[in-house]
Structure formats: C-alpha cells, structure tokens
Amino acid sequence: MKEQISKIKESAIQEIETANDLTQLNDVRVKYLGKKGELTALLRGMKDLSAEERPIIGSLVNDVKEELENLIQKNEEELKKAEINKKLEEEKIDITLPSTKIRRGSKHPVNRIIEELEDLFVSMGYDVCSGPELETDEYCFERLNLPKGHPARDMQDSFYITDEYLLRTQTSAVQARTMVANKEKTPIREITAGKTYRREDDATHSHQFGQIEGLVIDYKENHVSLADLKGTLEVLVRTIIDKNSNLRFRPSYFPFTEPSYEVDVSCFKCGGKGCNLCKQTGWIEVLGCGMVHPNVLKMNGYDPEKFGGFAFGTGLDRLAMFKYGIPDMRYLYANDVRFLKQFDRKDVD
Ligand code: DAH
C-alpha cells in the first residue's frame, strides 16, 4: 500500500512539474485529487484495512494530498504569471510611433468676437437677447421710427419675403422687441448679436453679415446720458480692438436716435498718423449710436417723459476684420479651412 502511495505521489509530482499551462495542470488535479481521482480512490479503499494500518495509511495519504495541493497551487501561480507576461509581450504598444492626428475645429472669428462682446457686456450688467432673422416690417422699421415710405429705408436694401415679412436688415429690430416685451416694467440693459441681410455684395459688403446692438433705457431721474454712451463705447472699442484707441463722435442721422452719431476709432494700424487703411485720415468709422428717440420709446411702450436711454449698433464682420487684420470680408463666409485654421492658436487664451 505504502509503495502504491509513493508511486502515485511520484508520478503526480512529475505530471505537475511538466504541465505547460493551466488546463493541463487542472487535468492533473482531477486525475489525482478529483472525486474519481487516484488518491481519492485510495482513501475510499481504507475501509478494507486493519484497524492498526488505517490511521498510518490515512495520515500518509493526507500528507501526500496536502503536498500535491500545495505544489499545484504554486505551479498554478507561476503559470498564471507566465500567461500574463506572454500576453504583455504579444500586445506590446509602441508608444513612440506617431499618432493619427485628430482634426480639431476652431471657433470662427466672428463667433469669437460675439462671445467676447457678450462676456464684456454681461460683466457690465447687460442681458443677452435675441430676435428672429425672418422679421416683420413692423419691428424692423415701423417701430423704429421708419414708417412705410420713409426715405431712410432706402439705405437698407432689403430681401422681402412677403409685403410684411423680410430678412432683418438690422439687429435694431431686437430693441423694439425688448421694449414691447418689458413695457415700462423694468429698465433695460440688453445686448444682442446675430445675422442680418441686405441686397448688396462686393469686397466690403456681403448679402449676409453680422451685427451687434446695445440698448439701455432707465428712469429719467437716473440720467442715462451721452457721457454714459461714450464711456460704454470706449470700453467696447478698447477691449475688442486696441486698449490705446481713441474715439471721435461725429453728428449723424438715424431715425431711431436723437441726437445720433457715427463713431470713429483712431487707426490701430498707424496710430492716427495716416495710412492706407484709414485712407490717410487717421480715423476708421466703426459704430452708429445715439440717444433713443422719444417716438421709439412711445411706440414701444415706454413714456418718454419718464424714461430715456441710449443705443448703439455695429457690424461684427468689420470688428473681426480689424481685430484679426483680415483684408477681405468674403474670407469670413468662404468656409476655407486654410483661413479658419489660422485662428486655432487664438483659442488658447
Ligand atoms: N442699425 C443701424 C445700421 O444698421 C446701426 C445703428 C445705429 C444701431 C445707431 C443703433 C443706433 O442702435 O443707435 O446701420
């Protein structure tokens, strides 16, 4: 019996040692230690032994069993490690290889200007408002003191869809919408930016362009004045274009403001000395503005005896062209990635 046990032990050890992988090792375990295994069979046969022999053989079999189990466990760990190492070896990644480039988009220069302006005005307590691009004649013109047949309508060649609907020619329409929506309930401080449309198309005009517009209305006793308008526009220009810019107000005419002004900025290319950009004048025209006309206040629900304020508007494309030195407005709409890519670096502020 003892001899049989040591034979089993010997061949079991040999098979454990030579098992090449986990499946083989498991087969060995089943063969010797499983329910129908050789060693298990020996334990079952113990009942035929004499009372003296039984404990001796019993403990011998158990010792062998334990020894084999330990050995199997040890080899199992080693085989597992070897398997992981083999996998790591096979699945090696060469991190020095160049990666496939991810093409990253960048913000359009006009959108960058819009975001910058919105941030600036929100920091001064303005709300950001919006209005429809398909606008009514009423909001685009009539409520801004431009009744049907008014000669100043000629300055804005329009795309009419029907007699009443047109593609808005100016974001000023949003001024009327904001006033009508609030009707003296609150003072107003709003900024709005978006697309506008006119029937014109050359190197400096496009049939679609962007505008930004601001409106401030407050109680008369708060004295919103031309000085506030000047200060606000100075902040706008110095933040967006050049911190050393100077502003010049020239009297002008807009139906929705009285008095009205065109605002020129000292030429940021020559510093005001005169160059080809400013046509040797030292100044560049950038904005229209003025104090809100009493008729506009009245028509849109604000009593001009109680309320007053200012408004301003300008082209976003021109601002973008100045800021980034873009020579032709049509680049802004051509969707040429070679042009758009140049603003990548500017996204990392
Ligand atoms: N809407 C005018 C335009 O398109 C620009 C403008 C001028 C807007 C004066 C204003 C303003 O709000 O007060 O030419």
Residues whose N, C-alpha, C, O or C-beta is under 5 A from the ligand:
A	BS01	DAH	T169 Q170 S172 G214 F254 T257 G288 C289 G290 A311 F312 G313
